Amino acid sequence: MQASRPDLASPPACSEQLPDLVILVHGTFSTSDEEEGPQWWQRDSPNWRWLQEHLPVDVALPDESVRLFRWNGLNSQTSRLHAAHSLLALMLELERAGRNYHLVGHSHGGSVIWEALISAEVTRKRGTVYAELRRALNDPEVRLGDQPLIPERRDEYAPWWLKYKTRYIPMPSEYEAIRSEIKLRGLRSWTTVGTPFMRYIPVCRPPMSRCRSLRTPSDWRVLGKEFADLVLVFSVFLPYAAIFAVMVGAEWVRSAMTSDTANALAYPFALWWLVALWMLRAGDYSDSLLARELAARSAFSRYSGRWLGLWSPSDEAINMLSASAHHCVKYERLRASRALSARRELARLPHPIPLPRLAVPEPIRTITLIPHAQRTSMLSVTKPVIAFVNRWLEPMWRRKIARALARRAQGSDLPRAVAAYISPWPLPLAYECTHSGLPTRTVVEIDRQVAERNAVLVPKVRELLMVAALEGIPEAERAVREGQMESTNALVHTSYFTNPDVRKLILLHICQTRTSVNHDSVPVDDELAIWLADHLEASQTRFVGLSTADSLKGDD
């Protein structure tokens, strides 16, 4: 059984069709300098060999002529965005070569894929190639041909103080060079396994921001934003214009600047100039983040028919990160219509990260000893101050520490932005959606395998603690280095690719979406095929706020 794929573009006619390429994208802390190794995405790993054995003849893994996709694997949103630009550049290179492809990402590797699709949607809608994508297209680790799709500009990496920098000025010719490729017609499928999708919105949106919510802004708001930007730009560049006029000999400007009125307004204007510059930069940053959120809606409408999301309800990373989402922001309400948001509200935990009370200890005056001892301390006079600190200041710094720990765990290093939505679904679902990301039998089997591995791991941990207590910590560290504590896949989050059902679901999805229309070689498992069809249908119908009218708008 095969679910319908209404958005799958027909590949261009070709006399000799190359096999579809499967690109594997690893997650956080899973990178390696070597292409061969035991990890699921590396050559000659058990998962690699299994895919090589079971993929149909018209689908292939990268051979030695194509580099595996790798990124630094840091737990950082900026690193994930940088990796997304590199992945999008690789996809554009494959589009130029006429190669169809499938993407498979684990953990934050799926986030990298999703961010790449959003970047492609932003680029296509705005008709502009931004500097980040242009630089990725010129990366020798990504580029497949001798010549890049878009060459770097002469001032691509010029220092900030250099005059006449043009690298951020849009050039229509650059977009024309990728107009056909940016549609990503060669993307046959994208699969995410155990991926916590994280969506960021700015902490403060300026009063005249283009987007006060994640719904399409009105024409009046866009016009107001343009007018506010014009006032701010005029305020910022007014001093430079005045200095230039004095230099070219405009006496009336010189006399105006030296007047008593100008002297009286100098300090207020200097303060306003700093505020205007900050508002201009903050507004651009806020609009950039919100523009990506607006593009996420149309990106999912465009590519959702090719998406397969797999996850376990007991996935540790997804559950932990979902609980740490910012609780003061109703991301789902920003996405949904006003009438719908009034009827629905997703469940949230009351506290981001529970921490014990971090109170300042009061000085001890009496110690219960035999014989009795009276201790006098000069710090006793600070008891009222300590009581004040513990009553009023301790809750404040406890919240600060909790937020810092949550951002660290999320990898949220975008300044002035919060992770308002973390879920195994790219966009918010209706509250009543309880569809699981894996068949029940698969979830039970993964949990059983993890429990067996942990049962082996616990005695090793006890043995290591005994070694540390009797022989010292250096001996315990040596035991860890020698692999005595080695226990792979001790978590559900890292156990997906050792489960045969997960591998079969990925394979079945690739086979159903590959370029060839011949499905004779598709492996058949009736129970998995039925579940996959139901899962894909649920993914298409249960997303909130996605209108089919917007799905393929502006498809030029």
C-alpha positions as MATLAB code, in Angstrom:
seq = 'MQASRPDLASPPACSEQLPDLVILVHGTFSTSDEEEGPQWWQRDSPNWRWLQEHLPVDVALPDESVRLFRWNGLNSQTSRLHAAHSLLALMLELERAGRNYHLVGHSHGGSVIWEALISAEVTRKRGTVYAELRRALNDPEVRLGDQPLIPERRDEYAPWWLKYKTRYIPMPSEYEAIRSEIKLRGLRSWTTVGTPFMRYIPVCRPPMSRCRSLRTPSDWRVLGKEFADLVLVFSVFLPYAAIFAVMVGAEWVRSAMTSDTANALAYPFALWWLVALWMLRAGDYSDSLLARELAARSAFSRYSGRWLGLWSPSDEAINMLSASAHHCVKYERLRASRALSARRELARLPHPIPLPRLAVPEPIRTITLIPHAQRTSMLSVTKPVIAFVNRWLEPMWRRKIARALARRAQGSDLPRAVAAYISPWPLPLAYECTHSGLPTRTVVEIDRQVAERNAVLVPKVRELLMVAALEGIPEAERAVREGQMESTNALVHTSYFTNPDVRKLILLHICQTRTSVNHDSVPVDDELAIWLADHLEASQTRFVGLSTADSLKGDD';
ca = [
       0.000    0.000    0.000;
       1.359    3.417   -0.907;
       0.188    6.807    0.290;
      -0.414    9.503   -2.285;
       2.347   12.028   -2.860;
       0.643   15.058   -4.420;
       3.743   17.230   -4.305;
       6.226   14.828   -5.855;
       7.512   16.491   -8.993;
       8.066   14.339  -12.038;
      11.770   14.067  -12.837;
      12.925   15.469  -16.170;
      13.101   13.043  -19.022;
      16.570   11.576  -19.396;
      17.878    9.021  -21.831;
      20.105    7.455  -19.166;
      18.708    7.938  -15.682;
      21.319    7.739  -12.914;
      20.390    5.844   -9.741;
      18.808    7.870   -6.970;
      21.324    8.877   -4.318;
      20.721    8.361   -0.575;
      22.340   11.082    1.570;
      22.734   10.239    5.268;
      22.889   13.165    7.708;
      24.213   12.414   11.194;
      23.144   14.172   14.367;
      24.755   15.911   17.315;
      28.014   14.465   18.724;
      28.120   11.884   15.914;
      30.613   13.463   13.536;
      33.922   11.900   12.558;
      36.884   12.794   10.362;
      36.799    9.301    8.858;
      34.274    8.218    6.255;
      34.568    4.570    7.306;
      33.553    3.521   10.780;
      30.900    1.885   12.969;
      28.422    4.775   13.097;
      25.199    4.350   11.150;
      26.062    6.955    8.493;
      29.647    5.814    7.844;
      30.810    3.505    5.089;
      31.158   -0.169    6.017;
      29.015    0.248    9.147;
      26.330   -2.412    9.825;
      23.585   -0.006    8.741;
      25.518    0.949    5.578;
      26.025   -2.695    4.619;
      22.346   -3.481    5.276;
      21.230   -0.629    3.003;
      23.677   -1.662    0.292;
      22.254   -5.174    0.388;
      18.566   -4.199    0.334;
      18.370   -1.017   -1.760;
      16.958   -1.602   -5.255;
      19.281   -1.311   -8.219;
      17.983    2.159   -9.122;
      18.855    3.592   -5.673;
      22.416    3.792   -4.353;
      24.511    5.093   -1.509;
      27.329    7.530   -2.397;
      30.300    5.841   -4.001;
      33.913    6.848   -3.474;
      33.582    9.746   -5.931;
      31.037   11.521   -3.702;
      31.987   12.737   -0.238;
      29.734   11.833    2.629;
      27.907   14.784    4.131;
      29.402   15.747    7.466;
      29.046   18.690    9.803;
      30.711   19.565   13.103;
      27.957   17.910   15.184;
      27.990   20.539   17.927;
      24.908   21.056   20.073;
      24.396   24.532   18.663;
      21.624   26.062   16.603;
      24.111   28.238   14.728;
      26.067   25.090   13.814;
      22.870   23.427   12.613;
      22.024   26.446   10.469;
      25.534   26.466    8.999;
      25.220   22.746    8.249;
      21.825   23.397    6.635;
      23.428   25.884    4.225;
      26.050   23.277    3.296;
      23.379   20.610    2.800;
      21.303   22.954    0.633;
      24.399   23.702   -1.445;
      24.942   19.946   -1.903;
      21.306   19.514   -2.942;
      21.700   22.289   -5.516;
      24.821   20.596   -6.860;
      22.885   17.343   -7.236;
      20.082   19.258   -8.959;
      22.581   20.713  -11.413;
      23.961   17.229  -12.118;
      20.423   15.929  -12.778;
      20.673   13.501   -9.849;
      17.592   12.589   -7.812;
      18.197   11.959   -4.150;
      16.744   10.924   -0.780;
      17.704   12.434    2.582;
      17.808   10.456    5.832;
      18.645   12.279    9.062;
      18.924   11.099   12.648;
      18.368   13.337   15.670;
      19.476   16.893   14.833;
      20.492   15.639   11.399;
      16.756   15.810   10.655;
      16.786   19.391   11.964;
      19.572   20.179    9.507;
      17.433   18.800    6.659;
      14.402   20.825    7.769;
      16.388   24.043    8.098;
      17.836   23.470    4.620;
      14.326   23.145    3.169;
      13.253   26.348    4.939;
      16.308   28.163    3.569;
      15.427   26.942    0.088;
      11.881   28.260    0.512;
      13.115   31.665    1.723;
      15.544   31.874   -1.202;
      12.857   30.916   -3.711;
      10.213   33.276   -2.339;
      12.517   36.287   -2.115;
      14.425   35.575   -5.299;
      17.700   36.359   -3.563;
      20.854   34.324   -2.981;
      22.216   35.337    0.399;
      25.884   35.369    1.315;
      25.657   32.268    3.526;
      24.383   30.091    0.673;
      26.831   31.603   -1.812;
      29.746   30.752    0.451;
      28.461   27.205    0.955;
      28.255   26.742   -2.813;
      31.955   27.615   -3.024;
      33.003   25.191   -0.281;
      35.297   22.557   -1.865;
      33.938   19.966    0.586;
      30.461   20.453   -0.902;
      31.031   21.397   -4.526;
      30.772   18.464   -6.938;
      31.901   20.182  -10.134;
      34.978   22.191  -11.019;
      33.085   25.469  -11.189;
      30.624   26.629   -8.524;
      27.039   27.456   -9.390;
      27.619   31.004   -8.123;
      31.172   32.371   -7.762;
      32.247   34.277   -4.698;
      32.370   38.034   -4.849;
      35.642   39.915   -4.645;
      34.775   41.308   -1.207;
      33.217   38.076    0.095;
      35.461   37.962    3.149;
      36.540   41.603    3.296;
      36.934   43.087    6.808;
      34.107   45.161    8.226;
      35.997   48.434    7.968;
      36.618   48.131    4.216;
      34.634   50.540    2.066;
      32.272   49.571   -0.743;
      31.366   46.073    0.507;
      28.841   44.508   -1.877;
      28.514   40.972   -0.528;
      25.104   41.646    1.045;
      23.616   43.488   -1.940;
      21.193   41.222   -3.868;
      22.133   40.432   -7.474;
      19.348   39.095   -9.726;
      21.876   37.263  -11.877;
      22.856   35.046   -8.965;
      19.307   33.886   -8.402;
      18.845   33.265  -12.123;
      21.779   30.855  -11.933;
      19.850   28.622   -9.484;
      16.243   29.462  -10.402;
      15.607   25.951  -11.702;
      17.651   24.109   -9.066;
      16.141   25.882   -6.033;
      12.796   24.165   -6.663;
      14.473   20.915   -5.518;
      12.630   18.746   -7.999;
      15.206   16.017   -7.471;
      14.291   15.592   -3.793;
      12.344   12.348   -3.817;
      11.994   11.850   -0.045;
      13.304   13.032    3.291;
      13.178   10.915    6.428;
      13.828   12.040    9.991;
      14.511    9.532   12.760;
      14.260   10.631   16.381;
      14.403   14.307   15.417;
      13.380   17.042   17.882;
      12.306   19.864   15.577;
      13.098   23.189   17.254;
      11.503   26.466   16.206;
      12.871   29.808   17.364;
      11.179   33.179   17.627;
      12.655   36.474   18.851;
      12.241   37.397   22.495;
      11.168   40.960   21.661;
       9.454   41.950   18.443;
       9.762   45.667   17.670;
       6.482   47.629   17.575;
       6.705   48.050   13.804;
       7.869   44.530   13.018;
       6.510   43.069    9.808;
       5.155   40.069   11.707;
       3.432   40.320   15.059;
       2.466   36.658   14.708;
       3.334   33.768   12.430;
       0.359   34.433   10.206;
       0.841   36.327    6.971;
       1.225   40.066    7.776;
      -1.294   42.543    6.452;
      -0.423   45.118    3.786;
      -0.851   47.928    6.319;
       1.686   46.354    8.667;
       4.184   45.868    5.854;
       3.685   49.513    4.794;
       4.117   50.710    8.395;
       7.298   48.677    8.723;
       8.716   50.197    5.529;
       7.939   53.714    6.755;
       9.492   53.046   10.177;
      12.602   51.633    8.519;
      12.848   54.750    6.353;
      12.721   57.021    9.433;
      15.385   54.967   11.214;
      17.679   54.852    8.183;
      17.318   58.609    7.715;
      18.188   59.194   11.384;
      21.249   56.950   11.222;
      22.688   58.449    8.045;
      21.832   62.090    8.781;
      25.132   62.805   10.628;
      27.160   61.301    7.788;
      25.273   63.396    5.254;
      25.911   66.551    7.297;
      29.631   65.821    7.614;
      29.867   65.163    3.882;
      28.062   68.440    3.111;
      30.520   70.372    5.290;
      33.461   68.712    3.558;
      32.224   69.766    0.106;
      31.789   73.363    1.292;
      28.086   73.774    2.121;
      28.269   76.852    4.359;
      24.605   76.780    5.295;
      25.106   73.291    6.752;
      28.164   74.484    8.699;
      26.262   77.454   10.133;
      23.300   75.237   11.040;
      25.531   72.751   12.858;
      27.237   75.495   14.890;
      24.031   77.244   15.914;
      22.764   77.316   19.490;
      19.804   75.139   18.549;
      22.102   72.450   17.108;
      24.277   72.540   20.211;
      21.229   72.129   22.443;
      19.961   69.178   20.417;
      23.346   67.473   20.034;
      23.144   65.204   23.094;
      19.480   64.187   22.624;
      20.164   63.466   18.960;
      23.245   61.379   19.846;
      21.095   59.319   22.185;
      18.376   58.952   19.541;
      21.014   57.974   16.986;
      22.138   55.063   19.158;
      18.536   54.000   19.767;
      17.714   54.228   16.058;
      20.743   52.133   15.127;
      19.794   49.477   17.697;
      16.151   49.445   16.557;
      17.209   49.080   12.922;
      19.469   46.115   13.652;
      17.035   44.508   16.118;
      14.159   44.866   13.670;
      16.126   43.221   10.866;
      17.143   40.337   13.136;
      13.597   39.865   14.404;
      12.151   39.951   10.901;
      14.747   37.444    9.705;
      13.764   34.910   12.384;
      10.053   35.429   11.780;
      10.531   35.206    8.009;
      11.944   31.702    8.499;
       8.927   30.761   10.590;
       6.568   32.048    7.901;
       8.542   30.112    5.288;
       8.270   26.931    7.388;
       4.547   26.807    6.658;
       4.906   26.935    2.888;
       7.993   24.687    3.011;
       6.066   21.960    4.748;
       3.134   22.372    2.378;
       5.561   21.888   -0.497;
       7.644   19.015    0.885;
       5.340   17.252    3.357;
       4.285   14.602    0.850;
       7.891   13.419    0.747;
       8.430   13.375    4.526;
       8.543   10.355    6.804;
       9.022   11.035   10.506;
       9.947    8.131   12.783;
      10.359    8.380   16.550;
       9.605    6.471   19.728;
       7.361    7.915   22.472;
      10.129    7.032   24.951;
      12.869    8.862   23.047;
      14.932   10.535   25.775;
      16.212   13.463   23.713;
      12.799   14.412   22.313;
      11.079   14.193   25.691;
      13.771   16.170   27.511;
      13.953   18.932   24.930;
      10.164   19.146   24.571;
       9.868   19.725   28.314;
      12.451   22.523   28.115;
      10.604   24.617   25.511;
       9.967   28.216   26.546;
       6.723   28.216   28.529;
       5.902   31.890   28.208;
       5.454   31.705   24.443;
       2.374   30.149   22.847;
       3.965   29.146   19.557;
       0.911   27.115   18.573;
      -1.345   30.139   19.036;
       0.941   32.238   16.882;
       0.605   29.656   14.121;
      -3.106   28.941   14.290;
      -6.008   31.166   13.430;
      -7.556   33.184   16.259;
     -10.739   31.104   16.367;
      -8.808   27.829   16.391;
      -6.295   28.934   19.037;
      -9.161   29.810   21.382;
     -10.328   26.177   21.285;
      -6.973   24.462   21.613;
      -4.006   24.606   23.902;
      -1.184   22.091   24.046;
      -0.096   20.707   27.391;
       3.033   22.260   28.912;
       5.014   21.446   32.017;
       4.796   24.147   34.707;
       8.579   24.611   35.102;
      11.325   24.400   32.474;
      13.943   22.708   34.683;
      13.255   21.979   38.382;
      16.191   23.048   40.509;
      16.686   22.737   44.275;
      16.609   25.880   46.357;
      19.915   27.706   45.947;
      19.791   29.653   49.182;
      22.760   31.294   50.882;
      23.435   29.363   54.127;
      22.987   31.296   57.316;
      25.968   31.455   59.744;
      25.916   28.719   62.382;
      26.160   30.008   65.951;
      25.621   26.849   67.977;
      27.247   23.498   67.237;
      25.882   20.408   69.002;
      29.046   18.867   70.393;
      29.880   16.996   73.581;
      31.504   18.672   75.364;
      29.474   21.764   74.517;
      31.143   24.465   72.418;
      29.925   27.979   71.792;
      31.033   29.510   68.496;
      30.968   33.246   67.910;
      31.150   34.568   64.338;
      31.207   38.087   63.030;
      29.029   36.883   60.161;
      26.100   36.631   62.548;
      25.291   40.273   61.886;
      24.641   39.389   58.212;
      21.684   37.172   59.056;
      19.056   39.818   58.098;
      20.839   40.448   54.813;
      21.017   36.727   54.047;
      17.327   36.356   54.846;
      16.509   39.173   52.421;
      18.673   37.604   49.716;
      17.100   34.168   50.149;
      13.592   35.626   50.160;
      13.788   37.931   47.153;
      16.962   37.326   45.115;
      17.304   33.542   45.288;
      14.200   32.806   43.141;
      15.491   35.209   40.511;
      18.939   33.663   40.106;
      17.439   30.155   40.318;
      15.267   31.007   37.288;
      18.291   32.455   35.487;
      20.337   29.314   36.105;
      17.440   27.069   35.034;
      17.053   29.004   31.786;
      20.801   28.895   31.145;
      20.848   25.121   31.682;
      17.814   24.687   29.411;
      19.408   26.759   26.637;
      22.623   24.790   27.023;
      20.785   21.488   26.670;
      18.859   22.803   23.654;
      21.928   24.253   21.974;
      20.030   27.541   21.829;
      22.810   29.998   21.058;
      20.803   32.368   18.878;
      20.902   35.731   20.700;
      17.607   37.242   21.829;
      15.634   34.200   20.658;
      13.903   31.331   22.440;
      13.033   27.790   21.435;
       9.268   28.219   21.575;
       8.349   24.852   20.042;
      10.149   21.490   20.275;
       8.394   18.423   18.932;
       8.939   15.398   16.659;
       6.555   17.153   14.239;
       7.963   20.029   12.150;
       4.874   22.180   12.813;
       2.190   22.143   15.550;
      -0.411   19.408   15.557;
      -3.953   19.563   16.796;
      -4.307   18.712   20.465;
      -6.211   15.542   19.759;
      -3.422   14.075   17.625;
      -1.934   11.049   19.382;
      -0.449    9.325   16.345;
       2.718    7.443   17.249;
       5.940    7.761   15.304;
       6.569    4.001   15.123;
       4.446    0.828   15.117;
       3.632   -0.462   18.587;
       5.590   -3.659   18.056;
       8.666   -1.648   17.073;
       8.425    0.608   20.120;
       8.145   -2.424   22.415;
      11.081   -4.144   20.738;
      13.345   -1.078   20.984;
      12.458   -0.621   24.665;
      13.238   -4.292   25.305;
      16.612   -4.071   23.558;
      17.545   -0.938   25.499;
      16.538   -2.561   28.796;
      18.762   -5.566   28.015;
      21.729   -3.344   27.209;
      21.215   -1.310   30.368;
      21.074   -4.510   32.399;
      24.573   -5.260   31.127;
      25.697   -1.660   31.675;
      24.703   -1.378   35.378;
      27.190   -4.035   36.633;
      29.922   -2.327   34.595;
      29.145    0.993   36.265;
      29.289   -0.625   39.720;
      32.612   -2.243   38.827;
      33.970    1.084   37.641;
      32.938    2.784   40.903;
      34.665   -0.001   42.846;
      37.850    0.496   40.820;
      37.737    4.229   41.459;
      37.276    3.680   45.218;
      39.960    0.999   45.660;
      42.553    1.871   43.039;
      41.910    5.551   42.395;
      40.254    7.660   39.743;
      43.202    7.368   37.276;
      42.682    3.603   37.104;
      38.977    4.117   36.481;
      39.758    6.565   33.667;
      42.166    4.015   32.159;
      39.424    1.374   32.258;
      37.091    3.716   30.372;
      39.755    4.472   27.753;
      40.408    0.762   27.247;
      36.739    0.176   26.482;
      35.753   -1.751   29.573;
      32.744    0.554   29.896;
      31.795    0.350   26.231;
      28.045   -0.032   25.845;
      26.564    1.172   22.592;
      22.914    2.032   22.065;
      22.074    2.224   25.768;
      19.406    4.825   24.962;
      16.297    4.653   22.820;
      17.538    7.745   20.977;
      20.642    5.909   19.750;
      19.008    2.517   19.082;
      16.851    3.189   16.027;
      19.216    1.921   13.347;
      19.812   -1.399   15.076;
      16.112   -2.227   14.817;
      15.117   -4.073   11.613;
      11.644   -2.477   11.467;
      13.093    1.053   11.427;
      15.441    0.087    8.605;
      12.586   -1.521    6.664;
      10.350    1.564    7.057;
      13.114    3.825    5.753;
      13.758    1.447    2.868;
      10.058    1.134    2.048;
       9.627    4.910    1.995;
      12.632    5.315   -0.314;
      11.367    2.574   -2.625;
       7.881    4.109   -2.826;
       9.207    7.565   -3.706;
      12.139    6.695   -5.951;
      12.289    7.871   -9.538;
      11.626    4.474  -11.085;
       7.968    3.482  -11.345;
       8.808   -0.220  -11.177;
       8.043   -1.417   -7.651;
       8.618   -5.128   -8.220;
      11.715   -5.096   -6.010;
      10.049   -3.317   -3.075;
      10.356   -5.464    0.083;
       6.888   -6.302    1.331;
       5.873   -6.440    4.982;
       2.110   -6.079    5.054;
       1.916   -4.828    8.644;
       4.666   -2.229    8.161;
       3.276   -1.173    4.765;
      -0.185   -0.577    6.227;
       1.236    1.354    9.163;
       3.403    3.459    6.855;
       0.439    4.378    4.665;
      -1.641    5.378    7.699;
       1.261    7.337    9.171;
       1.866    9.305    5.974;
      -1.840   10.085    5.655;
      -1.974   11.295    9.264;
       1.030   13.532    8.648;
      -0.788   15.134    5.724;
      -4.091   15.804    7.470;
      -3.264   16.665   11.082;
      -1.168   19.779   10.780;
      -2.728   23.014   11.968;
      -2.839   26.160    9.901;
      -1.659   24.676    6.604;
      -3.971   25.712    3.778;
      -3.763   23.915    0.489;
      -4.228   27.236   -1.275;
      -0.795   28.343   -0.070;
       0.981   25.068   -0.702;
       2.238   25.711   -4.217;
       1.681   29.437   -4.495;
       4.375   31.195   -6.445;
       5.729   28.025   -7.969;
       7.666   29.880  -10.605;
];
